[in-house]
Amino acid sequence: MTPYPYRGGRLNGGMSGFPSSSSYNNAYHAGTSAFAPPSNQNGYRAGAAKQLLAPGSEVVVTRSVSPGGAQHDVVFRKDERVRITAPTADPAWFRARNMNLEDGLIHVDYIRSASADHLGPPHDPPQRVPSREFNVPIERQAEQTIHMPWFHKDLSRERTERLLQHKADGTFLVRESTNYPGDYTLSMAYRAKVEHYRIYQAGGQLTCDNEEFFSNLTQLVSHYKRDADGLCHRLVTPIINEAFRMPSTQTELEDKVKIFRSAGLVIPSSQLKLGDIIGHGEFGDVLLGIHNDRKVAVKVTKRGVAGGGMSECLLDEARFMVDVSHRNLVGLVGVVVDDCDVFMLTEYMANGNLVDFLRSRGRHQLDRAHLLQFSIDICQGMCYLESRQIVHRDLAARNILLDDGLVAKISDFGLAKKAHAATQDSASGKFPIKWTAPEALRHSKFSTKSDVWSFAVLLWEIFSFGRVPYPRIPIQDVVRHIERGYRMEAPEGCPNEITRLMTKAWSLQPQDRPSFGQMAAELQTISRTPDPQPA
C-alpha cells in the first residue's frame, strides 16, 4: 500500500487472529452457523446475503413490522430506507437506523436490497460508496463512532505535518479529510516525513486500500497497531487530542490503576484484538474482542464529558466491579490502560441484551418458564447487591445480558453506588425516567427500594416481551401520572401473581415496597405453581 490517492493492492496478510468484519456471523454469534439467506422473494441472491446485511449496508423495508407485536411499537415502515448497523444474537434479526437516526430491529424476511449493487456475485469487490442523501452527516458519525484520543476532528494538513514533524516513526493521528468530505485521513511520521493515507467508505465499511475492511476507526487503528500490513510503518504512538480528558497526571492515572494491578486485572494491549461494535452505552461503544483465545466484550470510552473524563468514568465502573462477584452479575475480565487508551473487558454474553432478545423471539418462542427464569435470575443478582448495600440505579431490560445458556446477568454499573452515597448523589448521571422511582426523580432519594421499583418495571418489560413502559404517556407526564395513582396495566397473558408483585413494588412510599429477598421468594413460589390464570 502506498499513500493515497493511489489505491494499491494488498501487500501483507489480513487482520491476523481475528475474522474480518464481513464474517460477522463468526465474530459475533457464538456457536451459530453461517447465515442462511431467505428465499429469492426478498429480492437478492443467496451469495449476496452477507454483503446485503453487513453493517453499513442500506436496505428497503418491505413490510411494516413491530418487534413487540403492537402497532405503536413499529419502528420501521414499508418502503422506508434504513441502514444495517449491527447484527444481534439472533441471525435473523439486525439492528438498523432510519433517515431520522432512529434505531430499531428488523427481520431479514422484511427487507430487500436498496440498490442493484448489492446483487452482484459474492466475489465482487466492494465498490466506492458515493455521497447520498441517506448518509449520516460526518458530524453525527464522529459523535457516535469516533471516541478515541488519536482522532482530531478539524485539523488541517499543514497543522498535522507540524504536529508530526521530527516525531519518531509510527507516531500518528486520524483526522477528517479536508479534500474528501465524509472521509478520513491517517497521518503518520516516517523517516523524517509525514505520510497521509486516505480512509474511505466502501460497501458501508472503512478501508485504506480496498483490501482490508473495518466497521469503525477503532478497529482499523487496532489492526495497524499490530501490523503495518502495507503501511509505511506500524502505528505506534498517537498524537493525543487535547479534548480527550485523561487523569491530569501520570501519578493520578497510576493511582486509579493500582487496584487493578494488585488484582492481576491489567491486560497489555498486545493481548487484545478488537472486532466489530456489538453495542452502545452512555460513555462509548462496546466492541467484540479476543483475549487469550476467549471472546470478551470491550467497552471503549469516547472523548469529552461534562464534569469529568469518560476514561475516569470507565475506570470507576471497573473499580466497582472488582469488589462484586455473583452468577447473575456480568463479570470483569480486566482493563487495558496503554498510552492513552482505556478499555474495560467483561465476559462476553452471546445472546445479547434482554430487551432485544424478548422482542426478536416473542411469545411464540418464549414461554412462561423462560420469562420466570429471567425474572428469578435478575432478582437473585439484585438480592446480592442488596446484601452488599449497593444501589444499581439503572435497572432495565436493556442492561440485562444473556449468556449462551440463557442465564440473565445484570450489567452496566456506571451509575451504581453504595447505599449511603446514592442518597446523597443527585447529579452523577442521567436517569431513565420511565424506570426510576418517583422519590429518586423528585428528591434524589435512591435506595434499594428505588431499585425494587425499577425491577417491577423490568418485570413489566419481560412479560410484555420487550415493549417500552408507559406506551401511551408522554415521558414528561410519567411522574405526575404516577403520583396521582396511575399504574400500568398488566401485559396480556401476565400471571396474576406477577401483577400483584409489580403492584406491591410500585407503592408510592418506599417502605411499603417488598425487599428483593421477599420478591425472590415469591418468584420461586410462582415458578413452582402450574398454569397460573392470566390477569
matplotlib code that plots the C-alpha trace (Angstrom):
import matplotlib.pyplot as plt

x = [0.0, 1.2, -0.3, -3.4, -4.6, -3.2, -5.1, -2.6, -3.1, -2.7, 1.0, 0.7, -1.8, -5.2, -6.2, -4.3, -6.0, -9.4, -12.2, -12.9, -15.9, -17.7, -17.6, -19.8, -21.6, -18.3, -17.2, -20.5, -22.7, -21.0, -21.8, -24.1, -23.8, -23.2, -26.1, -28.6, -30.5, -34.2, -35.8, -35.5, -38.8, -36.9, -35.0, -31.5, -29.5, -28.0, -24.5, -25.2, -26.8, -23.8, -23.0, -26.6, -26.6, -23.1, -23.0, -23.4, -25.5, -28.7, -31.9, -35.6, -38.3, -40.8, -43.4, -44.1, -43.4, -43.4, -40.8, -43.1, -46.2, -48.1, -48.8, -47.3, -44.0, -43.5, -40.0, -39.7, -42.4, -42.9, -40.7, -38.6, -34.9, -32.7, -29.1, -28.0, -25.9, -25.1, -26.2, -27.9, -27.5, -30.3, -29.0, -32.5, -32.7, -30.5, -30.2, -30.9, -31.2, -33.6, -33.1, -34.3, -31.4, -33.9, -32.7, -34.6, -34.7, -35.5, -36.1, -34.4, -37.7, -38.9, -36.1, -34.8, -31.7, -31.7, -29.5, -28.7, -25.1, -25.9, -27.0, -23.6, -21.8, -20.2, -16.7, -17.3, -15.1, -16.9, -17.4, -16.8, -19.9, -20.7, -22.3, -26.0, -28.9, -29.2, -25.6, -25.3, -23.7, -20.0, -20.6, -23.1, -20.9, -17.9, -20.1, -21.4, -18.3, -15.1, -14.4, -10.6, -7.9, -6.0, -8.9, -8.7, -11.9, -10.9, -7.2, -5.6, -2.9, -0.4, -1.1, -0.9, 2.5, 3.8, 2.5, 4.2, 7.4, 10.5, 8.4, 9.5, 8.5, 4.9, 3.7, 0.2, -3.2, -6.5, -8.4, -11.3, -10.3, -10.1, -10.2, -12.8, -15.7, -17.0, -13.7, -10.8, -7.0, -4.5, -1.3, 1.9, 5.6, 8.1, 11.8, 11.5, 8.5, 4.7, 2.8, -1.0, -3.4, -7.0, -9.6, -12.7, -16.1, -16.6, -19.6, -20.5, -17.1, -13.8, -10.7, -7.3, -6.6, -9.9, -8.5, -8.8, -12.2, -13.2, -16.5, -15.0, -11.9, -11.1, -10.9, -8.8, -6.3, -6.1, -5.3, -2.5, -1.0, -0.3, 0.8, 1.9, 0.1, 1.1, 1.5, 5.0, 5.2, 3.2, 1.1, 3.0, 2.3, -0.7, -0.8, -3.4, -6.3, -6.3, -10.1, -9.6, -9.5, -7.5, -6.5, -4.4, -1.1, 0.6, 0.6, -3.2, -3.7, -1.4, -3.4, -6.6, -4.9, -3.3, -6.3, -6.5, -2.7, -2.8, -5.8, -3.9, -6.5, -4.3, -4.1, -1.4, -3.0, -0.9, -3.1, -6.3, -7.7, -10.7, -13.6, -16.9, -19.2, -21.8, -23.4, -23.5, -23.5, -23.6, -19.9, -18.9, -19.2, -18.9, -16.8, -16.2, -12.7, -10.4, -8.2, -6.2, -8.5, -11.6, -14.3, -14.8, -16.9, -14.7, -16.2, -14.4, -14.5, -15.4, -13.9, -15.1, -17.8, -19.1, -17.9, -15.3, -13.4, -15.0, -11.9, -12.1, -15.8, -14.9, -12.2, -14.6, -17.1, -14.4, -13.2, -16.7, -16.9, -13.7, -15.5, -18.6, -19.0, -22.2, -23.5, -26.1, -23.7, -21.6, -18.0, -15.0, -12.1, -9.7, -8.7, -6.3, -4.5, -2.0, -0.7, -4.0, -6.3, -8.6, -10.7, -12.8, -13.1, -16.1, -17.3, -18.9, -22.7, -23.6, -27.3, -27.1, -29.4, -32.7, -34.9, -33.7, -34.0, -37.6, -38.6, -37.0, -38.4, -41.8, -44.4, -44.2, -40.7, -40.6, -43.0, -43.8, -40.9, -38.4, -39.9, -39.9, -36.4, -35.2, -37.0, -35.6, -32.0, -32.2, -33.9, -31.1, -28.5, -30.3, -30.5, -26.7, -26.4, -28.9, -26.9, -23.8, -25.9, -25.3, -27.9, -27.8, -29.9, -30.2, -32.0, -33.8, -34.1, -31.5, -28.9, -29.6, -27.4, -27.9, -25.1, -25.1, -27.1, -29.7, -28.6, -29.6, -26.9, -27.0, -24.6, -23.8, -22.7, -21.8, -24.5, -24.1, -23.4, -23.1, -26.5, -25.3, -23.6, -26.5, -28.9, -26.5, -25.7, -28.1, -26.1, -23.8, -25.8, -28.8, -31.5, -34.2, -37.5, -39.7, -37.7, -36.8, -38.8, -40.7, -38.8, -35.5, -36.6, -38.2, -35.8, -32.7, -33.5, -32.0, -32.1, -32.5, -36.3, -36.0, -34.2, -37.2, -39.5, -37.2, -37.3, -41.1, -40.9, -38.4, -40.9, -43.4, -40.9, -40.3, -43.9, -44.8, -41.9, -39.9, -42.4, -41.5, -43.1, -45.9, -46.5, -49.3, -48.0, -45.5, -42.3, -42.6, -46.0, -45.0, -44.1, -47.2, -49.4, -47.7, -48.1, -51.8, -52.1, -51.7, -50.1, -49.5, -52.0, -50.7, -49.4, -51.5, -51.2, -49.3, -49.9, -52.0, -49.2, -46.7, -49.3, -49.7, -45.9, -45.5, -48.3, -46.6, -43.3, -44.9, -46.1, -45.6, -43.9, -40.6, -41.1, -44.2, -42.3, -41.0, -37.3, -35.5, -35.3, -39.1, -39.6, -37.2, -39.1, -42.4, -41.0, -39.7, -43.2, -44.8, -42.4, -43.5, -47.2, -48.5, -50.6, -51.5, -54.5, -53.8, -54.9]
y = [0.0, 3.5, 6.8, 8.0, 8.9, 5.6, 2.6, -0.2, -3.9, -5.8, -6.4, -8.4, -10.8, -9.9, -9.0, -11.7, -13.8, -12.2, -12.6, -9.7, -7.6, -9.2, -12.5, -11.1, -14.4, -15.9, -12.8, -12.0, -15.1, -17.6, -21.1, -20.2, -21.5, -19.3, -17.1, -18.7, -16.0, -16.2, -17.1, -15.2, -13.4, -10.9, -9.6, -10.9, -14.0, -16.3, -15.3, -11.6, -12.1, -11.3, -8.2, -7.1, -7.5, -6.3, -3.3, -0.1, -1.7, 0.1, -1.9, -1.1, -2.3, -4.5, -4.7, -2.6, -4.7, -4.2, -6.2, -6.2, -7.1, -3.8, -1.1, 1.7, -0.2, -0.1, 1.4, 0.9, 1.2, -0.3, 1.3, 3.1, 3.2, 2.0, 1.2, -2.0, -1.0, -4.4, -8.0, -9.3, -12.6, -14.0, -14.3, -13.5, -10.0, -7.0, -3.6, -0.8, 3.0, 5.1, 8.5, 10.2, 8.4, 6.3, 2.8, -0.4, -4.1, -5.5, -9.1, -10.5, -11.5, -7.9, -6.2, -6.1, -4.6, -0.8, -1.0, -3.4, -3.0, -5.5, -8.1, -8.9, -12.2, -12.7, -12.4, -8.9, -6.4, -3.7, -0.5, 3.0, 4.4, 7.9, 10.6, 10.0, 11.8, 8.9, 9.1, 10.1, 13.6, 13.4, 15.4, 12.9, 10.0, 11.4, 11.9, 8.3, 6.3, 8.3, 8.2, 7.8, 10.3, 9.9, 11.4, 15.1, 16.4, 19.7, 19.5, 20.9, 19.1, 21.8, 21.7, 17.9, 18.0, 20.5, 18.2, 15.1, 16.8, 15.3, 12.6, 9.0, 6.6, 5.3, 8.4, 9.0, 10.7, 10.3, 13.4, 14.3, 14.6, 18.2, 17.2, 14.4, 15.4, 12.4, 10.5, 10.4, 10.7, 8.6, 10.7, 9.1, 10.2, 8.1, 8.7, 12.5, 12.8, 12.7, 10.1, 10.5, 7.7, 8.3, 6.2, 6.0, 4.1, 1.1, -1.2, 0.6, -0.1, 1.7, 0.9, 2.3, 0.0, -1.7, -5.0, -4.7, -3.5, -2.3, -1.4, 1.6, 3.6, 1.9, -1.4, 0.0, 1.6, -1.5, -3.6, -1.3, -1.1, -4.8, -5.0, -2.4, -4.6, -2.3, 1.0, 2.5, 1.5, 0.0, 2.6, 3.1, 6.4, 8.6, 12.4, 12.9, 15.3, 17.8, 17.4, 13.9, 14.3, 11.7, 11.9, 15.1, 13.4, 10.0, 9.7, 10.2, 7.6, 5.1, 5.6, 4.6, 1.6, 0.4, -1.6, -3.5, -4.2, -5.7, -7.9, -9.0, -7.4, -5.1, -6.5, -5.5, -4.1, -6.6, -9.4, -7.8, -8.0, -5.8, -6.7, -5.2, -2.9, -5.0, -2.4, 1.2, 2.8, 6.3, 6.5, 4.8, 1.8, -1.9, -4.0, -7.7, -8.7, -11.7, -12.1, -15.3, -17.1, -16.1, -13.8, -10.7, -7.6, -4.4, -1.1, 1.8, 5.4, 8.3, 11.8, 14.5, 14.5, 17.4, 17.3, 14.5, 12.4, 9.3, 7.3, 8.1, 7.1, 3.8, 3.1, 3.9, 1.5, -1.2, -0.4, -1.0, -4.4, -5.6, -5.9, -7.8, -11.4, -13.3, -15.8, -13.2, -10.2, -9.7, -10.4, -8.1, -9.7, -6.8, -3.3, -2.1, 1.2, 1.7, 5.1, 7.0, 4.0, 2.9, -0.2, -2.3, -6.0, -8.0, -11.5, -11.9, -12.6, -14.5, -13.8, -10.0, -7.8, -9.0, -6.4, -7.3, -11.0, -10.6, -8.6, -10.8, -14.1, -13.0, -15.2, -17.8, -18.8, -17.9, -19.5, -18.7, -20.8, -18.7, -15.4, -16.5, -17.8, -14.4, -12.7, -15.1, -14.7, -10.9, -10.8, -13.1, -10.8, -7.8, -9.8, -10.0, -6.2, -5.6, -7.6, -5.5, -2.3, -1.4, 0.6, -0.1, 3.0, 1.9, -1.5, -2.1, -4.9, -3.1, -3.6, -7.3, -9.6, -13.3, -15.8, -18.8, -20.8, -18.0, -17.1, -13.5, -11.2, -7.6, -5.3, -1.5, -0.4, 3.1, 4.7, 2.2, 3.5, 2.3, 2.9, 5.8, 7.6, 7.1, 9.0, 12.0, 12.0, 14.0, 14.9, 12.0, 10.8, 10.9, 8.7, 6.9, 8.5, 5.5, 3.1, 5.4, 5.6, 8.9, 9.8, 9.4, 11.6, 14.3, 14.3, 12.3, 9.6, 6.5, 3.3, -0.5, 0.3, 2.6, -0.4, -2.5, 0.0, -0.3, -4.1, -4.1, -2.0, -4.6, -7.4, -5.5, -5.4, -9.1, -10.1, -7.7, -9.2, -6.0, -3.2, 0.3, 1.1, 3.7, 3.4, 6.0, 8.6, 11.3, 11.0, 14.4, 13.4, 10.0, 11.1, 13.3, 10.4, 8.0, 10.5, 10.7, 7.0, 5.7, 2.3, 0.4, -2.3, -5.9, -7.1, -9.5, -13.0, -11.9, -14.2, -12.7, -13.4, -11.3, -8.4, -8.4, -8.4, -5.5, -3.6, -4.0, -2.8, 0.3, 1.5, 5.3, 5.0, 3.2, 1.5, -0.2, -2.0, -5.6, -6.3, -8.2, -11.2, -11.2, -10.8, -13.7, -16.0, -15.1, -15.6, -19.1, -19.9, -18.7, -20.8, -23.9, -23.1, -24.8, -22.9, -19.6, -17.8, -14.6, -11.3]
z = [0.0, -0.8, 0.4, -1.4, -4.0, -5.3, -4.0, -4.2, -3.8, -0.6, 0.3, 3.5, 5.3, 6.7, 10.2, 12.0, 14.5, 14.0, 11.4, 9.1, 9.8, 6.8, 8.7, 11.3, 12.0, 13.2, 15.0, 16.8, 17.0, 19.4, 18.2, 15.4, 11.9, 8.8, 7.8, 5.5, 3.5, 3.0, -0.3, -3.5, -2.9, -0.9, -3.9, -3.5, -4.2, -1.6, -2.4, -1.8, 1.6, 3.7, 1.6, 1.9, 5.7, 6.5, 8.9, 6.8, 4.1, 3.0, 2.6, 2.0, 4.3, 2.6, 5.4, 8.4, 11.4, 15.2, 17.1, 20.1, 18.1, 18.9, 16.4, 18.5, 18.7, 14.9, 14.3, 10.5, 7.9, 4.5, 1.7, 4.3, 3.6, 6.5, 7.2, 8.9, 11.9, 13.7, 13.9, 17.0, 18.8, 16.6, 13.0, 11.6, 13.3, 12.7, 14.3, 11.8, 11.6, 9.5, 7.9, 11.2, 13.0, 15.0, 15.9, 16.0, 15.0, 11.5, 10.4, 7.3, 5.8, 5.7, 3.8, 0.2, -1.4, -1.8, -4.8, -7.6, -6.5, -3.7, -6.1, -7.7, -7.1, -3.7, -5.1, -6.5, -4.7, -2.7, -4.7, -3.5, -1.8, -3.2, -1.1, -0.8, 0.9, 3.4, 4.6, 8.2, 8.5, 9.3, 12.5, 13.7, 12.6, 14.5, 17.6, 17.5, 16.5, 16.8, 20.5, 20.7, 21.7, 18.4, 16.5, 15.6, 14.0, 12.4, 11.8, 8.6, 6.6, 7.4, 11.2, 11.1, 9.5, 12.1, 14.9, 13.4, 12.3, 13.9, 15.7, 15.9, 13.2, 13.7, 15.5, 14.1, 14.3, 12.4, 11.2, 8.9, 5.3, 4.0, 0.3, 0.5, 2.9, 4.7, 4.5, 7.0, 6.8, 8.7, 9.0, 10.3, 10.8, 8.9, 8.1, 8.9, 6.6, 7.1, 5.1, 4.6, 3.9, 2.8, 4.7, 2.7, 2.8, 0.6, 0.9, 4.2, 5.8, 6.1, 4.2, 3.2, 0.2, -0.8, 0.6, 4.4, 5.6, 9.1, 10.7, 12.6, 13.1, 16.4, 14.7, 11.9, 14.2, 16.4, 13.3, 12.1, 15.6, 15.4, 11.8, 9.2, 6.6, 3.7, 5.5, 5.7, 9.4, 12.2, 14.2, 17.5, 19.4, 18.9, 18.9, 21.6, 21.1, 23.9, 24.1, 25.3, 29.1, 30.9, 34.6, 34.9, 35.8, 35.3, 39.1, 39.2, 36.5, 38.3, 41.5, 39.6, 38.0, 41.2, 42.4, 39.0, 39.0, 42.5, 41.5, 38.3, 36.1, 34.0, 30.5, 27.9, 24.7, 22.7, 24.2, 23.0, 19.5, 18.6, 16.4, 15.5, 17.5, 19.3, 21.5, 22.6, 26.1, 27.6, 27.8, 24.5, 22.3, 23.2, 20.8, 20.5, 21.5, 21.7, 24.8, 25.3, 22.7, 24.7, 23.4, 25.6, 25.4, 25.3, 26.5, 24.8, 26.1, 23.9, 24.2, 26.4, 29.0, 31.1, 34.6, 34.2, 31.7, 30.3, 30.8, 34.5, 34.5, 32.9, 35.4, 38.2, 36.9, 36.5, 40.0, 41.3, 39.6, 41.2, 44.5, 43.3, 42.1, 41.5, 39.0, 37.9, 37.5, 34.4, 35.4, 34.9, 32.9, 33.2, 32.0, 29.3, 30.1, 27.3, 26.1, 26.1, 25.6, 28.4, 27.7, 30.1, 29.4, 30.6, 29.9, 26.5, 26.6, 23.4, 23.4, 23.8, 25.9, 27.2, 25.5, 22.0, 22.9, 24.0, 21.0, 18.4, 19.9, 21.2, 22.8, 20.1, 21.1, 24.8, 27.3, 30.9, 32.2, 30.3, 31.5, 35.1, 35.0, 33.6, 36.4, 39.1, 37.7, 37.9, 41.3, 42.7, 41.3, 43.0, 46.3, 46.2, 45.6, 48.3, 50.7, 49.8, 50.3, 46.7, 44.6, 40.9, 39.8, 36.1, 36.3, 33.0, 30.4, 28.1, 30.9, 31.4, 29.2, 28.4, 28.1, 25.8, 28.3, 28.6, 32.2, 32.8, 34.3, 35.4, 33.6, 33.4, 36.8, 35.6, 38.0, 40.8, 44.3, 47.9, 49.5, 51.8, 48.8, 46.5, 48.7, 48.7, 44.9, 42.8, 39.8, 38.9, 35.9, 33.6, 35.0, 32.8, 33.8, 33.0, 35.1, 38.1, 41.3, 41.9, 45.1, 43.2, 40.4, 42.6, 45.6, 44.5, 47.2, 45.8, 47.8, 47.3, 47.4, 44.4, 42.7, 43.7, 41.8, 38.7, 39.0, 38.8, 35.6, 34.3, 35.1, 33.0, 30.2, 30.5, 30.5, 27.6, 25.5, 25.5, 25.0, 26.1, 29.5, 29.8, 26.0, 25.8, 28.2, 27.2, 29.1, 30.7, 32.2, 33.7, 37.2, 37.5, 36.5, 39.0, 41.8, 41.0, 41.4, 37.8, 37.4, 34.2, 33.2, 33.3, 29.9, 28.0, 29.5, 32.6, 35.6, 38.4, 40.9, 38.8, 38.5, 42.3, 42.8, 40.5, 42.3, 45.7, 44.3, 42.8, 46.2, 46.4, 49.8, 49.6, 53.0, 51.7, 48.9, 49.4, 49.6, 46.9, 49.2, 49.6, 45.8, 45.1, 47.4, 45.7, 42.3, 43.3, 44.6, 41.4, 39.3, 41.1, 40.6, 37.4, 34.9, 36.7, 35.4, 33.4, 34.7]

ax = plt.figure().add_subplot(projection="3d")
ax.plot(x, y, z, "-o")
ax.set_aspect("equal")
plt.show()
